[in-house]
């Protein structure tokens, strides 16, 4: 089974995560950051990932450390669950609409962490969530998951809709990329390794 469990404890956060890549979209998420929980539930549901996440952090300061560290842990759990990546499709992409918002997400499970994120979220806040943390989460996730990730906002002006389109698009692209391909049983790379 493609499952990973890990814990991360720092002076700023305490996180435990279990990720099953071959799940059904079930999740239990308690990060202490309501909007992040909502977005991660989109990733689990639309990515068909089973995700259990418990996090506590110094949210009295702000949400930055918690959001970034959850991205780090989710990326590390993905990399651990994929192991060497044998049999995966490797590439995934999505055009995700959310009302007036439209976001392109493309990714390559390359073993090389990189994120290029172009979002124009006009509002500084989505509820009590700093909208700039969407990009921070994506960078932490891609870097620690070994993903080459590109995110482009094509339209939209409602900050919640833009962010939700990002996370739903990430879910669909990830679902494609981690899917097993019976025609490609080995490592999907001409060099024989994704690292």
Steps between C-alpha positions, in 0.01 A plus 500: 500500500610853426461642849724726707492619858721766649530747782672837518564686823669838514491796734219639282288200399407142589363299206399138443384379159388178335457499121360218287545559128253225410214625710144612439518865605439454873662753728527614858682831511559718805773755441368785713465702177142466377555615143799266459286210627237588238760511221668173605162329506467601134838341424399177674152481346590585141839327509346182645754509780430387853651762728523520876666816627537643846696819545547757769712808465573849618183638341492774764787651297342430161425201275824509301699234686209257519406535133860470379578203726183319394616549139841359592345196670250430222780520243723267701213255550432501125866432419517222759177335378618512137840348586694478169185578297483172316196468275360851543383721214730774641335799326168662579316817416164663554296803403288557808208744500334639810228740389683797339845363589697273270838354598749284309703251703771286335743276680775247446605258771857554395684464830604864460304734721404824327192722506406780263184664632330796331191606692335839527294472815393859558371450853764479770274276708264211441316510829790506746736323256773704328455437127879504443515171693350316201830550316704419812318169540549410132874574511552295817295210360678495162850535644453222754296276269753510217248658262548746220182704546358780287188691603346775288190702573321559170205693641325588823465774755343330803788391725317197640405379152856542369651310792242222478561463126873469577452218751241315291728530198791370706288203608403402146853545362646300788241225457606461135873511574497239778268265311651167411544433129492132403690582180784655704590254778845643571644842578350756261829657397754440225776527759343228715453716809280787613771638729 
